[in-house]
Amino acid sequence: REATGSASPTTMTTIRYFLPEDGDTEDHPNVFLAPRTHSGVPPKLGDVKGAFPLPGEYHFRFKSPLIPGGDREKGGLAVWMDCTDDKETVSLWRGSIVAKVSRIGIED
């Protein structure tokens, strides 16, 4: 007899992204969905990279508050945090995930 799994189902979250070198801007982002395994917790970089819709190799920066919780304040300052560890949870800005993406390699 098989045991039933108690793992929580995977839900999807929206990722807004732009590639400045392609002429994209933060004001008019592209969008894709990435899995997250825990409700209320942003996905890990590896999940974002695995769901990224464009072929090639990319570097991801995520919009983050300069001061933790500062994105809840009017006029809060944002910074772009480099994310390089696939096991790292990506940053949120005002409840959304916003990525500035740089192409570092193209698949043949």
Beta strands, then each sheet from edge to edge (+ up, - down):
strand 1: 11-18
strand 2: 30-36
strand 3: 57-65
strand 4: 78-83
strand 5: 97-105
sheet 1: 2+ 1- 5- 3+ 4-
end
